[in-house]
Amino acid sequence: MVEKQRGAMRLAACDPAAHALGLTPGMALADARARVPDLAVFDHDPVADLNLLGWFADGCERYTPACMLDPPQGLLLDITGCEHVFGDAARLAKDVQARFSRHGLSCRIALGGTPDSAQAKARYAARAISDVPVEALDGGDKVHKALRRAGLRSIGDLAVRPRKPLAARFGQAVVVRLARLLEEEDPRITPRRSLPTIHVTQNFAEPISRTNDVLATIEMLAGGAALQLQERGQGGRRFEIRLFRSDGHVARLAVDTGTPTRDAALLMRLIRERIDALSDPLDPGFGYDLIRLEVPLAEVLANVQVGLETKIDTGAAAAALIDRLSVRLGAERVRQFHARQSHIPERAALERVAQSDVAKADWPKADWPKPVPGEPAMRPFRLFETPQPIEVTAGFPEGEPRSFRWRRHVHRVTRVEGPERISPEWWRHARGYAPGNGSLTRDYYRVEDNEGRRFWLFRRGLYDEIERPLWYLHGIFA
Amino acid sequence: MNKKPNHIQPTLSAGAFPSVQGMWKQYQSDAAQSLLPTGAPYVDERLRGGITQAGLHEFFGGAKADSHAAAAFALLLAWRLPESDAGIFWISGDKERQTSGRLYPYGLSAMGGDPARMLLVQTADLRDALRAAADAIRSKAASAVILETHGNARLVDLTSTRRLALAAAETGVLALLVRGDAVPMPSAARTRWRICSAPSAPLPGNAPGLPTFDISLLRHRGGAAPFAARVTWDHATRSFFDAPLSGGLSAIVTDTKTGPESRQRA
């Protein structure tokens, strides 16, 4: 691996074979080439390295939920309380080692009472923390050089020294770091992701790869999660499934529901939809050896007694259907009408996601106008998102339209009502109300053509606002 | 589907009582034939009561620009259903929304509908739309499902419409298929209509009046003969009525110049 450092191509990393030939990171590429003419060189890609590390971290979540990246090459796992699953900490470490070596990766594992101590031991391949060189203090070159000059080469040498003079000479940070290395102070690591309170996990002795097996396992886990949710009187709003592949890859499936639920059968339907809708299908590879179901978001859901007379609950059926369609098509594709305070027609009515976080009762009650007997609808049943430009012939400039051309078809107007004048929302504009400023006044007309089609047209702008107002078709009446 | 229309009385052959199974079938076919009247006496008479509620119905626009009339007519029919908690699903693709605009709740409520009952599903393509429609019909959540398509689509064929029709017959959901700018192809729909917008009775000041349609029944699986009529929607009573033609004649469209036949596609 090479990288451009200070204008020269230098080695950023090398493999064990290169090490054996005497190459070290930091060496100029030209020098390395001089020593080993047939050197294979690749560009160094730090982002890819970090991605790979993240990938490993995901895979390590099988051991503990508290996992942290330690770039450029390290991972910190907090295994407090997790060792007993594997017997003890040493066996857990062995399992990690086995997993990495299976992929041809070498790794160095160290166990420590604090993350800092474990990190230092792993980095400097030391058995005990006292053997770790002073560079582990991360105090900068100056500090390390000064310590070495004073004959203090390892953490062990420092440990027996009084701390106060050290702090006075090198600063408090060095002393804090030393205390952490010596396991006197225990900072917690900040995990990449916090584990939700409700989760169920299934381990497999042999990896499974058939989709049916996976689904059956998820169903079993869903049953387990439902029990936990029931004990808490809660229902899940979001379910996440993590499929840990034996080669370290972790696939994630997430399912959202509109109302809290703990119905395993419903959840299974949603998950099947989710799997069907995946753009790249699940690739079990060599199989999954651990599956975990998590409930990151849960809400109160009272226990209900199901009556003997089972009446079809349309509300529940609707919620289930909305969830199903939202999972398959995307939540933003299943919508409901929503009113907004505005007299600009297209601003007054919005559509909002039907599967919304906001409880339906909290929605502002829409004040849709009631029909007036005998009067036709004054608003079209269909509205164009962007008004359609049309060519209009009017009797006189400010007059009503006589005929218009829309989509290459001329409509002769036989009945017309208007104008209904709608002013722009001038308070939205920085300069306030001024003629011809930004938005223009619209004059709306309800028209019917000779074939009985009814349209909603408007002229954008009054003649004293702009030179040549344009006409648009905005909606269609039944 | 029972081919015999209005099969109310079980036929008793001499000395033989109908079996329980036969009675059950009878009951079922009656339930399946629960009819939805349009409210217009002439139309309902020709339909022998109305359109089958648990079934699929197709609406074609007479000309390209009449796809809106077909959509409106289907929507108004759905509002004829008795009030219930169950929603009305409007399913359309991105293409339909782009060409035909979106539903506007103020206009819907002004025609007597309740926009809060409407659920809008917008799919990327027709395949998703058909699937969503089948799901919506199969669930007990919908009272009516309206699927809007635009253009001649190969996907809307005998198989896919039969899937919708069977689901509708099973759950009793009114399934309406709006086909704008398309030519009729074989389908499993119980009725097929051609809808055109028609000149309304003008209000004072020559203002456009209530929604008026020229409807023609093209096909009826129950055996009703094709007919044409002009109906107007009254949002106060939420029903259609036979539109009076000038001269106070019957509602049959006789004027071929404005009639739907003149707008039939070649």
Interface residues (C-beta under 8 A of the other chain):
Chain A: I312 T314 G315 A317 A318 A320 L321 I322 R324 L325 R328 L329 R333 V334 R335 Q336 F337 A339 P345 A348 A349 E351 A354 A366 W368 P369 K370 P371 P373 G374 E375 P376 A377 M378 R379 P380 F381 R382 L383 F384 E385 R407 H409 T414 R415 V416 E417 R446 V447 E448 N450 E451 G452 R453 R454 G475 I476 F477 A478
Chain B: A65 D66 H68 A69 A71 A72 F73 L75 L76 S84 D85 A86 G87 R97 S100 G101 R102 L103 Y104 P105 Y106 G107 L108 S109 A110 M111 G112 D114 P115 A116 M118 L119 L120 V121 Q122 T123 A124 D128 R131 A132 D135 A136 S139 K140 A141 A142 C196 S197 A198 P199 S200 P202 L203 G205 N206 A207 P208 G209 L210 P211 T212 D214 W233 H235 A236 T258 R263
